[in-house]
Amino acid sequence: MNCPSREVRITLRNAGARNEDYGIERSDDAPSVPGQIGPHSTKTVMIKLREDRRTRVQVNWANKLLETRTLTANCKKAGAAPPSETPPSKLPHTGPDNGVLWARAATGAAAMITGVIIFWYGGIWPRRREQIFANKKSG
């Protein structure tokens, strides 16, 4: 891998006695690279990869797969410093604090008290002392 150009060098060797056709295909929707190599010769082909994406590169000869490699171009991250501690000796605190737990408990208690008050008030509110409908006996 050559950074920052994100180019990969592929070297092809023909050990046979005649010209051979080859094809280099990639999984990143780029067009295939066809070519021909002479007898007893070596050819180098440069292909460019996308940044931070895994790309499967395969070399074919006579519609047969010769070799496949999965490559990733991390040229932007190549200059980054390695992490200082791998793995960390102590995990960071990620749960709720004690104050949050008390606030949730107080909210639940207040909701229960409000429900009890509404239930009690609903039982006494519609009462009326005067009689709205006449009794069947008095009529």
Salt bridges, closest charged atoms under 4 A:
GLU20 OE2 - ARG18 NE 3.33
GLU67 OE2 - ARG69 NH2 2.82
ASP97 OD1 - HIS93 NE2 3.72
